[in-house]
């Protein structure tokens, strides 16, 4: 799939009935920072099975090359997601944005701009770090705004093979691009300030052991949206061989996550 280009919607989704009105529901799947549509694929099948039209998008600069990624920022990713939302909206009666990590923040942004049938935020960051109380994966995170001007690219250690097996993931892991990370930090803060504009039914789901995005983000989202219908699912992952952030592919919880998302979306129109 070419990134930054329109992803074609699955046209095999059947029409589903809500009361006496026949609806066609579309799900817009949004992957995370430096990731790829690969991490959202486990959700696609179960959503198609209940009759949804699924559009699993690829954000600009992702899933091509690290050089492409460095030419994009949060505003580009959001603008592309908005374009994809509008395109899907023209094909269906109602849209549900579903996002993981940064994709979850973007899904919440879409819920502030449009009127979705519902919204799903999985391990979504409203803040990437917090000093008081101390919650951050790396002590350098508060310095990213400064360091991006001094050393824009920092090398990163690749994940172990066992971690790749337990929680499959595809994306850029050879280095961290600080200007892009800074744009995420600023962009997530903007989404956080607009949570009061989210009125659609909401599913928030995250593992308590998530070291990349602290689970207090999920609590913050649930507490600050204006939606009268909020479902918050926090759970534990026993396995310690891989991180607990990419919950859509982690072998211990991916079926639970995809099943919960499927049931939530089906409950919106059944």
N, C-alpha and C positions, 0 to 999 in steps of 0.2 A: 504494500500500500504506500503510495507516495504521500509524504507528509506535507501539510500545508495545502493540500488539494481536497476537494470535496469527496467525502467517502460516500459510496452509494448505499442507500438504505436497503435492508433486506425486504424483498417484496413478497416473501412467502408467508408473512404474518397474516393470519385470517382475521376477519372482523369478529369482534366479541360483543356480547349484548350486556348493556347496563340498564336494567329495568326494561322499558319498551323502546329505548333508543339504542341503535346500533352504533358503536363507537369503534374507531380505529386508533389504537394507542401506540405511540412511538417512544422508544427509550433511547436517549442519547448517552452513550457511554464515554466517559472522559478519563483518560489515564493520568498518571502522576508526573511530577518533576523529573526530567531526564529519562522517563520510561517510554513505553510504547503500548499500542492497542493490545499487545500480547497479554498484558496483565489483567485486561478486562474480558478476555475471551471466555473464561469460565462462567461468566454471567450471561453471555449472549444466548447460549442454547436454552437454558431454563426460561428465559424471557420470551424467546420465540415459541417455546412449547405452549405458553399460555396465550399465544395469539398476538404478541407485540411485534411491531416493526422495529428492528434494532439497527442503529447506526453507531458503529464503534469507530470513533474518529481518531485521527492522528494529529496532534498539535504541531504547529510549524517548528521546524528545527529538530524535531524528534524522529528517532528511528531511521536516520540517514547518516549523518556524520557529526562529530563533536564540533567541527568548524561551522556547520550549518546552525547548530544549536547556539553557538556564541553570537550569532547575528540576530537572535530573537530575545524578547523579554516578556514579562508577564502580560503586558498590554496586548502583545501580538497573540498570545495564547488565548486570552479572553475574547479578543475580537473574532478569532477563528471559531471559537466555540459558539459565539453569538450567531455567526453566519450559518453554522451547521444547524443550530436550533431553528432558525428561521426556515431553512430548507426542509427540515423534517416536519416542521409545523405545517408546511404547505401540502404535505402528503398524508397527514393524519388529522384526527379530530382533537387529540390532546397529547402533550409531551411530558415525559418524566426524565429529567436529567439525573444521571447516576454517575458519581465520581469517586475515585480513590485518591487519597492523599491530596496533592495540589488539585487534582481533578475534582475532589469533593468540595474544595473551596470554590472552584469555578462553577460547580453545580449550584452552590448556594448563591453565587453571584447571579447566575441565570434566573434563579428563583426570585431575585430582587428586581430584575429587569423585565421579565416576562410573567406570564400567569400559567405556570405548569400545573398539571393534574396532581403532581406530587414531586418530591425531591429526595434523593438518597445521598448521604455524605458518609463515606467510609474512611476512617482514619484521617479526617480532614484537618489541616492546620489553620487555626485562627491566629496563632503566633508560633513562630519557629523556635523561639527560646524565651525564657523568662528568668530574670535575675532574682526577684523576690516573689515567691519562693524560687529557689534555684532549680530550674528545669531546662536543661539543654544537653544535646548530644555531644557538643564540642565547645570548650571554653572560648574558642575564637569567634563564635557566632556573633556576639555583640560588637565585634570589631570589623565585621564584614564590610560595613559602609565605608570604612577607612581603608582596609586592606585591598579592596577591589581596585583602588587607584595605584597601589604600590606593587601588588602581585596579583593580577587578575585571574590567574589559573593556578590552582594548588593540586599537586598530585594526590591520588587517593589509592588506598590499598584495595585490590580486588577481593571479592567475596570468595570464600572457600568452596570447593567442589561439593561438599556435603550440604552447605547452605543453598547452593544452586539446585540441588536435588530436592531438598525439603521445601524450599520456597522459590520455585522457578521465577526468573525475572529477566527482562531484556532491556538494555538501555546503556547509558554512558556511565561508566564507573572508573575509567582510567584517571579521571581528574575532576575537580569541582570548579566550575566557572563562577567566580564571585560576583561579577555584575549581574548575572542571571539569578543567582541565589538572593542577592540583595533585592532584585525586583520582585521575587516571590515574597520575601519578608514584608516589603512595603505593600504589595498587592493583597496579601492575606490580611493585613491590618485594615485595609480598606473594606474588604468583605466583612470583617468582624464588626466594623462600625455600622454596617448596613443590615445586620441581622434582624433588626426590628421590622424590616420591610418584607421578610419571608413570612408568608401567610399560608402557603400550601402545606398539605400533610407532609410530614417529614420523618424519615428513618435515619437515625444516626447510629453507627455501629463501629466498634473499635476494640482491640485487644488491650487489656490493662497493662501488659508488659511491653507495649510499644515504646521503644527507646528513641525513635526518630521523631514522632509526634506524641507528646505526653497525652494520656487519656483524659486529662482535665480539659483538653480542647473540646472533647465530645460533650462534657458536662456544660461547658460554657455555651456551646451552640444550642443545646436543648433548653437552657435557661433563658436565652436572650432572643430567640425567634418569637414572632407574633402568632405563629400557627397554633390553633387550638388542638391540633392533633399531632402529637410528637411521640414517636416510638424510639426509645433509647436502649440499645443493646450493648452492654459491656460484657466481655468474657475473658477467660484465661486460656493461654496456650501452655501446655506442659513442656513440649519440646524446647530444648535450649540450643539446638545446633544451628538455628537460623534466626534472623530477626523476626519480630512480631508485627511488622508494619504492613507488608504486602499480604493482607489477609484474603485477597481474592484468589491467590494461587497456593498459599501455604497448605501442605497436605493434611494438616491436622484440622483445619477449620474451613477450607474452601467450600466444602459441600454445605456446611452450616450457613456460611455467608451467602452463597448463591441461592440457597433455599429460602433464607429470610428475605432477601431482596425480591425474589419471585413472589413470595406470599404477600409481601407488602404491596407490590405493584398490582397484583391480581385483586387485592382487597380494595383498590382505588376504583375499580370499575365493575366489580361483581356484586 
